[in-house]
Amino acid sequence: MENLTPKPNQEELNAIALRLKELRKAKGYSNYEHIAFDLEMSRSAYWRLETGVNFELKTLIKICRLLDVSLEDFFKGIEIPNSKIKI
């Protein structure tokens, strides 16, 4: 049976995935397969990034360099909510 409970941080990962897709298209990559090729990644590996899969920071840095976007500009508009855990 499939677990439908959202994973921790999934909302933030989805926001990052959406930002990746927006920037890719803004830089003229209409198809994710083309950027995957330029990043020397498999198409399926890049597709997973745009679907909200957690990935390494070094991958994000590589993408930002290719798209000529700073990390600061990449994260503009992505909100990370405060922790709900009370200490």
C-alpha positions in Angstrom: 0.0 0.0 0.0 1.3 3.4 -1.0 2.1 5.9 1.8 0.3 9.2 1.1 1.8 11.1 4.0 3.9 14.0 2.7 7.6 13.6 3.3 9.3 16.2 5.5 10.5 19.1 3.4 8.6 18.0 0.4 6.9 21.4 0.0 10.3 23.1 -0.1 11.7 20.5 -2.6 8.7 21.0 -4.8 9.3 24.8 -4.7 13.0 24.2 -5.7 11.9 21.8 -8.5 9.5 24.5 -9.9 12.2 27.1 -9.7 14.5 24.8 -11.7 11.9 24.3 -14.4 11.2 28.1 -14.5 14.9 29.0 -14.9 15.5 26.3 -17.5 12.7 27.6 -19.7 13.8 31.2 -19.1 17.3 30.4 -20.4 15.9 28.9 -23.5 15.9 25.2 -22.7 12.3 24.3 -23.7 13.0 20.6 -23.2 14.6 19.1 -20.0 16.5 16.6 -22.2 18.6 19.4 -23.7 19.7 20.8 -20.3 20.4 17.2 -19.1 22.7 16.8 -22.0 24.6 20.0 -21.3 24.9 19.1 -17.6 26.2 15.6 -18.7 23.4 14.0 -16.7 21.0 11.3 -17.8 17.6 12.6 -18.8 15.9 10.6 -16.1 18.3 12.0 -13.4 17.5 15.6 -14.4 13.8 14.9 -14.7 13.8 13.7 -11.1 15.2 17.1 -10.0 12.3 18.8 -11.6 9.8 16.5 -9.9 11.0 17.4 -6.3 13.5 14.6 -5.6 16.1 15.6 -3.0 19.6 16.1 -4.5 23.1 17.2 -3.7 24.1 20.8 -3.4 26.9 20.3 -5.9 24.3 19.4 -8.5 22.4 22.7 -7.8 25.7 24.6 -8.1 26.4 23.0 -11.4 23.0 23.9 -12.7 23.3 27.5 -11.5 26.6 27.8 -13.3 25.2 26.5 -16.6 22.2 28.8 -16.4 24.4 31.8 -15.2 22.3 32.3 -12.0 23.6 33.0 -8.6 22.5 30.8 -5.7 21.0 34.0 -4.2 18.9 34.6 -7.3 18.0 30.9 -7.5 16.4 31.0 -4.1 14.6 34.3 -4.5 10.9 33.6 -3.9 11.3 30.2 -2.3 10.0 30.4 1.3 11.2 28.0 3.9 8.7 28.0 6.8 9.9 28.3 10.4 10.3 25.1 12.3 7.1 23.9 14.0 9.0 22.1 16.6 8.9 23.8 20.0 12.0 23.4 22.2 
